[in-house]
């Protein structure tokens, strides 16, 4: 049998709990600790039911039990990750940072997975970043030096937990940095909308760009290829409005349906960032252990 | 005598009506006149507020800095206010600078059920010694109990007032009364109301808000605002004077300011056109109207159908990208229907 990489999850909110359920299915990862601050939280009960080791001692538990795990998924907040990152570095552990703290290398699996594996702190940017950056990167490959790229994501209110809500500013700034870094565009702007509609809306992300004389044939071809690559690790990702040139701007929209692990399928935002984090960790497992 | 605080949104909500193309000359002319008339607070900016200039909701002609500094230079007694939506504007990129440029008061706005995203912006404003007011938008979509819960959060964060926005112009006077009179006794901070005139009752709704205990009322000169416009400010001043309320605003001077605004800024006086009525009935954000009209023409569709479909999807401010999606879907349906 294949040896699985031992991983710990720090943060037991929506993201951490969904991550746990996904890891239970992985052939490459084994969750050996699920740690947070409150043993009574919904996520903790879920983990206890699944028979996973839990603790309410947060980062201190990880400090005191370094033999338990090789890699940590940090699903707390950007402010907390800054502190956690130092501890994990001293312990010689790999950190996959799901907060928008931007401490380590930014990674989108369909774009720079192998490059990111060289680092010991890998940032998964944001849900909107995972949805939009591969497409922005593709546009940048077809048209170098794009003037402006804009990304707006709408997510269901119910899928945004307290950590996400407290980190809206970091969400915006980290996603903007990611768009610029990967697409090499001159300017980027990112917005996030929380929509409380019931029934809940699926996560949707729109990318708009100002490109002079866009090569629509090549753009469509390359975007479709990239969408196929993303679908390999995010099954619910699909192109809703294909690249369209309208009113002097290029516009395209993707919809991300979740698998429905912890939150229902509308929470594509949880799914896409967790799928990305798992794709990175599994690659570690494949290359470092086996 | 009861005092009502009139908050002038002409140079912010009105930006929607001219696709965010305000010029410095226009800001100078109106700020000077309004300051002279005794307006207490003047809000300036892109229609969706600070940091909102974008393809998504419209690119503005002037930068935030140009709008804010121009207004500041021409206001002496009037406080300078801005509208800020977390998710659009961040503290580091936008709000910090806005205070440097001279903003006195910030309305921190969010969709009416999402008050917890305003905490950091409200706290930051208060830490900087600036005034912060919570703004709950699209409030026709939530019950009075939910609105109170959200308003209480804002109060806890340090907001010095909470304003209910009828962003879609969907309220009837009884709705205003129900919600405002429930909030007023349960909050320690003043409550306000921001009307839109889609159904022709912006002034009536504003008066109902006052009778229900609201102390802050938003108005725009000649009604200059998104869609059918806001409560017409000079009319509010006149009506409040007749009812014996104190606003601190000189009626003659605000009427003069209205002339200036009409001559220099307002290309088309706000009217309740067919689209405004449909938009109000379907409960869609007033800021959508220009985008819907344009996209309907481009796709050869009836804009009313687009509004009704948007209403069914319960869109909120900032979801303008859905207009294109809905238009494409309606167009495809039309083609399919022709085939069958």
Interface residues (C-beta under 8 A of the other chain):
Chain A: X148 X150 X152 X154 X157 X162 X165 X166 X168 X169 X172 X173 X189 X191 X192 X193 X194 X195 X196 X197 X201 X204 X206 X208 X210 X240 X241 X244 X246 X247 X249 X251 X253
Chain B: X54 X55 X56 X86 X87 X88 X90 X91 X92 X93 X110 X111 X113 X114 X116 X117 X119 X120 X141 X294 X298 X313 X314 X315 X316 X317 X318 X319 X321 X322 X324 X325 X328
